[in-house]
């Protein structure tokens, strides 16, 4: 299939990614959850914990299988990108890249959450839902939807009951503190949502199995993703040029994060992380085709993100 034009190659890769990450993994995880109730496990693990461990193990094994299938489809020789296991400097560089990506991803997520919350507050305080002050025939204050929290309206009446002036004062210190507490609570709720979906089996597995086993299972899955979206995809689409190849790789890597998540709020954190990581890793691999530091960075990013 190496003789295909790059648009057809991109289509083949898109079909494989959607079939596996959306449908095959969904069916695989459902099977793991059923198996958690049937297979004999120690009583110290409940069904949810058993299911999470099985899901992560199945995800790692199936990723390896997908890599093998894509190697057959694309004909890419992965041994070209396998150097670096014996070079501590590359491993340290990968860890540093992962930490930097976590910091940038966290900052972007915080900015997005604050922006969404600020937009919600502006909608709640729009003229359609705010206070309306009338002055015909005496002082009259009407409201539609209620007053904004923390705002006080003062009315000065003249001798004949007309309204000479009305002014609003800013929210009191207590109102501001309440708003900060409410904002922090919404932030915690958003963070809680982000730990659902496919991220759940990573969190549960780290709670119930030994750290080396959890690291091995996680590294198998995320390392395979680097092989798929950087090693195989970028190599097969190289003829399309850097902008198209990197754009397609980042798009598929980002869309894949949305699958099996419960809502767009829950998917926001992995999507932002995928954009940061996808662009960084794709550009690095395009110029320096070595996978080891990128795999290390992916593992470090993931461990910080779910810790």
WOZIJO-V296560 format. One line per field, one symbol per residue. ss: DSSP state (A for helix, B for strand, O for the rest). psi: psi as a letter, one per 30 degrees, with the letter a starting at -180 (. if undefined). A space follows every 10 residues. Layout:
ss = ???
psi = ???
This chain:
ss = OOOOOAAAAA AAAAAAAAAA AAAAAAAAAA AAAAAAAAOO OOOOOOAAAA AAAAAAAAAA AAAAAAAAAA AAAAOOOAAA AOOOOOOAAA AAAAAAAAAA AAAAAAAAAA AAAAAAAAAA AAAAOOOOOO BBBBOOOOOB BBBOOOOOOO OBBBBBBOOO OOBBBBBBBO OOAAAAAAAA AAAAAAAAAA AAAOOOOOAA AAAAAAAAOO AAAAAAAAAA AAAAAAAAAA AAAAAAOAAA OAAAAAAAAA AAAAAAAAOO OOOAAAAAAA AAAAAAAAAA AAAAAAAOOO OAAAAAAAAA AAAAAAO
psi = gffkleeeee eeeeeeeeee feeeeeeeee eeeefffekj lkffkleeee eeeeeeeeee eeeeeeeeee eeefgkjfff gglfegjfee eeeeeeeeee eeeeeeeeee eeeeeeeeee eeefglefga kkklgkhlkk jlkjgllkkg kkkkkkkaeg gljfkkkkll kleeeeeeee eeeeeeeeee eeefgabffe feeeefffll eeeeeeeeee eeeeeeeefd eeeeefgeff leeeeeeeee eeeeeeffkg lflfeefeee eeeeeeeeee eeeeeefiik feeeeeeeee eeeeef.
